[in-house]
Amino acid sequence: MKLTVFYDGQYWIGIAEEERNGRLLAARHIFGTEPLDGEVLDFVRHDLLRLLENVGKGVRAAPMTERKLNPKRLARLASRELAQKGPSTMAQAAIQADLEYRKKVRKTLSREEREADAARKREIARQKAKDKHRGR
């Protein structure tokens, strides 16, 4: 699990990434103003797991091989990661996939509601026409 906090020009944003069953799950949390260490720690303790549970399918992650790294290479990788601004490309893809999934679900639900509303209105109009025909 990895949490990246960065400033996007307007807000401070946290991107949480987790790999489960070969899929990368990523979620975004907007902190607003610059978060203090305590706020970030509170977010990690209380809200991070709940945020990642609400994520959809995610994207397929490349399998990571576990091998022993040279300490100098490890230090270089750590400094490179610290210098990196913003989330990883895979995290952005996972967030985009989750957004598309939620969009499709929302579209389906709204279409069903719209059709049910139209059917209800047709039934009311049909009942009015029957009542009018019967002289009520």
N, C-alpha and C positions, 0 to 999 in steps of 0.2 A: 504494500500500500504506500502511496506517495501523495503528498499534498504540496502543491506549488502555489505560493501566494505572490502575485505580481500586480503592478499598477498598469492599467490599460489606457491611461490618458484621462479617464474620467472617474473610475472607481477602482478600489482594491478588490481583486477577484482571487478566489481560491479554487484551484482545479484539483479534484481528488481522483486518483487513478488506482485501480486495483485489478489484478489479473485473477480470474476464476475460470477453471475448466478450459483453459486455452483461449479465453476471450478477455479482451481488455474492456473494463467498465470505467467510465469517466463521468463525473458530475461536476457542475459548476455552482459555486456559492459566491454571492456578492456581499462583501463586507461593508462596502460604502467608504467611509473614511478609513484612514490608515489604522489597521488593527494593532492593538497592543499585544504583547506576548501572552498575557493572560486571556485575552479574547480568543486568540488562536487556539490556545490550550483548551479553553472551555468548549470551543467548537469541535475540536478533535475528540474530547471526552464524551460529549453529549449528542452532537448532531451529525457527525461524519458518517457513522454506520447507517443511520436512518436515511441519510441522503443517498448513499450508495445502494441501499435496498430498493429505492424507488426508480432505479435506472432500468431501462429495458434490456435488450439483448446485448448491446455492445458490439464491438468488432473483433474479428479473429486476430489474435496476437501471434506474432512470430514466436516459435518456441525458443526460450532462453536456455542456453547451455550453462551449467554451473561448472566453472573451472577456476582454478587458483590464479589470481592475477598478481603480477609483480607490484609491489608497493608503490613504485614510482608511477606505473601506469594507472594504478588506482587513484593516486593523488591527482594525476593529470585529468582523469575522468571526472573526479569530484569538482575540480576547479572549473572544468568546462561546463559541467552541469550547473554550477553556481552562477557562472557568467551568462548562461542562457536566459533569455527574456521570454517569459510566457510559457504556455503549456507545450507538450510535445505534439507532433503531427498526429500520432495515433490517438492521443486524448481528444484532439479536435475532431477526428473522424468518429470516435465513439460518441461524443456529445452530439454531433450532427446526426448520427444514426438514431440515437435516442429521440432527438427532436422530430425526425421524420416519422418515427414509430408513433409518438404521441399525437402528431398531426393527423396521421391516418386514423387513429382511434377516435379522435375528436371529430373528424369529418364524418365517420360512420355514425357516431352517436347523434350528431346534429341532423344528419339526413333522416335517421329513424324518428327523431322528435318532430321534424318538419312533416314527414309523411303521416305520423299519428295525428298531428294537429290538423292537417288537411283532411284526413278521414273524419275526424270529429266535426269539422266545419261542414263537410258534405252531408253527414248524418243529420246535423241540425237543420240544414237547408232542406233536406228531403222531408224531415218531420214537419217543417213549416209549410211546405207545399202540400203535404197530406192534410194538415189541419185546415189550410186555406180551401182545399178541394171539398172538405167535409163541412165547410161553412162555420168554422169556429173562430 
